[in-house]
Amino acid sequence: MFNKKRLIQTESLSYAISVKSTLNDHNIPYTERVDAGSGWMQFITLLFVSGRGSYGLNSDHKQTYSVYVNEDRYEQAVKLISRL
């Protein structure tokens, strides 16, 4: 992501939503990314090792939410979300 800096990385969906809402309220454009952990490789390993895949039932499958902003708006965004 050219000219972008990661503002936050969190596992909390509610915090990510609060950050995005604050950025929207102050007209700061952002890009978001959601990573869902190791996904299919972990499922396949569980399937062959234990004989059953429990993908989605295990709380270890966490999503990570990242929000990126343009470098020129980064300092402003940091100040705004520090109040959350």
GROMACS elastic network, one bead per residue, 0.5 to 0.9 nm:
[ bonds ]
;  ai    aj funct       b0    kb
    1     4     6  0.56268   500
    1     5     6  0.81176   500
    1    68     6  0.86340   500
    2     5     6  0.86044   500
    2    70     6  0.85157   500
    3    69     6  0.83399   500
    3    70     6  0.56734   500
    3    71     6  0.55899   500
    3    72     6  0.82678   500
    4    30     6  0.87458   500
    4    31     6  0.86165   500
    4    68     6  0.59318   500
    4    69     6  0.53133   500
    4    71     6  0.53184   500
    4    72     6  0.86936   500
    4    74     6  0.84370   500
    5    67     6  0.85210   500
    5    68     6  0.53309   500
    5    69     6  0.56024   500
    5    70     6  0.62523   500
    5    71     6  0.57691   500
    5    74     6  0.69825   500
    6     9     6  0.74267   500
    6    66     6  0.68840   500
    6    67     6  0.58770   500
    6    69     6  0.65670   500
    6    70     6  0.89004   500
    6    74     6  0.85968   500
    7    66     6  0.74406   500
    7    67     6  0.55705   500
    7    68     6  0.52698   500
    7    69     6  0.64755   500
    7    74     6  0.71551   500
    7    77     6  0.75915   500
    7    78     6  0.70107   500
    8    16     6  0.79502   500
    8    19     6  0.84535   500
    8    65     6  0.78295   500
    8    66     6  0.55072   500
    8    67     6  0.54395   500
    8    68     6  0.72765   500
    9    12     6  0.89638   500
    9    16     6  0.82688   500
    9    64     6  0.66573   500
    9    65     6  0.55534   500
    9    67     6  0.67480   500
   10    13     6  0.76773   500
   10    15     6  0.75964   500
   10    16     6  0.70228   500
   10    63     6  0.84891   500
   10    64     6  0.55772   500
   10    65     6  0.52935   500
   10    66     6  0.65600   500
   11    15     6  0.84320   500
   11    16     6  0.82688   500
   11    62     6  0.69531   500
   11    63     6  0.58774   500
   11    65     6  0.59972   500
   11    66     6  0.88730   500
   12    15     6  0.53365   500
   12    16     6  0.63406   500
   12    17     6  0.87178   500
   12    63     6  0.84221   500
   12    64     6  0.77292   500
   12    65     6  0.74636   500
   13    16     6  0.50924   500
   13    17     6  0.61593   500
   13    18     6  0.86270   500
   13    63     6  0.85472   500
   13    64     6  0.84520   500
   13    65     6  0.71248   500
   14    17     6  0.51069   500
   14    18     6  0.62014   500
   14    19     6  0.87095   500
   15    19     6  0.61921   500
   15    20     6  0.86332   500
   15    84     6  0.82947   500
   16    19     6  0.51518   500
   16    20     6  0.62188   500
   16    21     6  0.85634   500
   16    65     6  0.65655   500
   16    66     6  0.76967   500
   16    67     6  0.76098   500
   17    20     6  0.51310   500
   17    21     6  0.60351   500
   17    22     6  0.85750   500
   18    21     6  0.50927   500
   18    22     6  0.61744   500
   18    23     6  0.86414   500
   18    81     6  0.85282   500
   18    84     6  0.76036   500
   19    22     6  0.51556   500
   19    23     6  0.62352   500
   19    24     6  0.86301   500
   19    67     6  0.82470   500
   19    80     6  0.86771   500
   19    81     6  0.62234   500
   19    84     6  0.77719   500
   20    23     6  0.50615   500
   20    24     6  0.61015   500
   20    25     6  0.85752   500
   20    30     6  0.77623   500
   20    32     6  0.88559   500
   20    67     6  0.77745   500
   21    24     6  0.50284   500
   21    25     6  0.61247   500
   21    26     6  0.87482   500
   22    25     6  0.50681   500
   22    26     6  0.64514   500
   22    27     6  0.86878   500
   22    28     6  0.85879   500
   22    77     6  0.86353   500
   22    80     6  0.72432   500
   22    81     6  0.71465   500
   22    84     6  0.89128   500
   23    26     6  0.52593   500
   23    27     6  0.60913   500
   23    28     6  0.50008   500
   23    29     6  0.70014   500
   23    30     6  0.75192   500
   23    77     6  0.69702   500
   23    80     6  0.79627   500
   23    81     6  0.83263   500
   24    28     6  0.59756   500
   24    29     6  0.71794   500
   24    30     6  0.85590   500
   25    28     6  0.78157   500
   26    29     6  0.89518   500
   26    77     6  0.88579   500
   26    80     6  0.88195   500
   28    69     6  0.75608   500
   28    70     6  0.85536   500
   28    73     6  0.71058   500
   28    76     6  0.88997   500
   28    77     6  0.75468   500
   29    68     6  0.87896   500
   29    69     6  0.64648   500
   29    70     6  0.75225   500
   29    73     6  0.86714   500
   30    67     6  0.65744   500
   30    68     6  0.54743   500
   30    70     6  0.72363   500
   31    66     6  0.83326   500
   31    67     6  0.57837   500
   31    68     6  0.50949   500
   31    69     6  0.65004   500
   31    70     6  0.89560   500
   32    65     6  0.72269   500
   32    66     6  0.55942   500
   32    68     6  0.61294   500
   32    69     6  0.89183   500
   33    64     6  0.81280   500
   33    65     6  0.59305   500
   33    66     6  0.51317   500
   33    67     6  0.65213   500
   33    68     6  0.82705   500
   34    63     6  0.65503   500
   34    64     6  0.56139   500
   34    66     6  0.63675   500
   34    67     6  0.89566   500
   35    38     6  0.86676   500
   35    62     6  0.84324   500
   35    63     6  0.54995   500
   35    64     6  0.50800   500
   35    65     6  0.66220   500
   35    66     6  0.82671   500
   36    39     6  0.64220   500
   36    61     6  0.70123   500
   36    62     6  0.60791   500
   36    64     6  0.63910   500
   36    65     6  0.88814   500
   37    42     6  0.89667   500
   37    60     6  0.87222   500
   37    61     6  0.61895   500
   37    62     6  0.61019   500
   37    63     6  0.61603   500
   37    64     6  0.75145   500
   38    41     6  0.62053   500
   38    42     6  0.59066   500
   38    43     6  0.85076   500
   38    61     6  0.78715   500
   39    42     6  0.57111   500
   39    43     6  0.64444   500
   39    44     6  0.89262   500
   39    55     6  0.81214   500
   39    61     6  0.76838   500
   40    44     6  0.60528   500
   40    45     6  0.84739   500
   40    55     6  0.84899   500
   41    44     6  0.52014   500
   41    45     6  0.61578   500
   41    46     6  0.86126   500
   42    45     6  0.50642   500
   42    46     6  0.61352   500
   42    47     6  0.85352   500
   42    53     6  0.88746   500
   42    55     6  0.81236   500
   43    46     6  0.51308   500
   43    47     6  0.61012   500
   43    48     6  0.87772   500
   43    52     6  0.88661   500
   43    53     6  0.56761   500
   43    54     6  0.71306   500
   43    55     6  0.56917   500
   44    48     6  0.62729   500
   44    49     6  0.84714   500
   44    53     6  0.70722   500
   45    48     6  0.53754   500
   45    49     6  0.58930   500
   45    50     6  0.81463   500
   45    53     6  0.81171   500
   46    49     6  0.52388   500
   46    50     6  0.55329   500
   46    51     6  0.70490   500
   46    52     6  0.63690   500
   46    53     6  0.51928   500
   46    54     6  0.72384   500
   46    55     6  0.83151   500
   47    50     6  0.57251   500
   47    54     6  0.78628   500
   48    51     6  0.52684   500
   48    52     6  0.72110   500
   48    53     6  0.80943   500
   49    52     6  0.79236   500
   50    53     6  0.74820   500
   54    57     6  0.55384   500
   54    58     6  0.66301   500
   55    58     6  0.65056   500
   55    61     6  0.77362   500
   56    59     6  0.75412   500
   56    60     6  0.88514   500
   56    61     6  0.67525   500
   57    60     6  0.87557   500
   57    61     6  0.82780   500
   58    61     6  0.61781   500
   59    62     6  0.68400   500
   68    71     6  0.89885   500
   68    74     6  0.86544   500
   69    72     6  0.83041   500
   69    73     6  0.66147   500
   69    74     6  0.60178   500
   69    77     6  0.78266   500
   70    73     6  0.54739   500
   70    74     6  0.61647   500
   71    74     6  0.50670   500
   71    75     6  0.80192   500
   72    75     6  0.75198   500
   72    76     6  0.85006   500
   73    76     6  0.54654   500
   73    77     6  0.61913   500
   73    78     6  0.87680   500
   74    77     6  0.50881   500
   74    78     6  0.61551   500
   74    79     6  0.87498   500
   75    78     6  0.51167   500
   75    79     6  0.63697   500
   75    80     6  0.87355   500
   76    79     6  0.52904   500
   76    80     6  0.63409   500
   76    81     6  0.88858   500
   77    80     6  0.50810   500
   77    81     6  0.62411   500
   77    82     6  0.85167   500
   78    81     6  0.54237   500
   78    82     6  0.60776   500
   79    82     6  0.52724   500
   79    83     6  0.73038   500
   80    83     6  0.60341   500
   80    84     6  0.78129   500
   81    84     6  0.52937   500
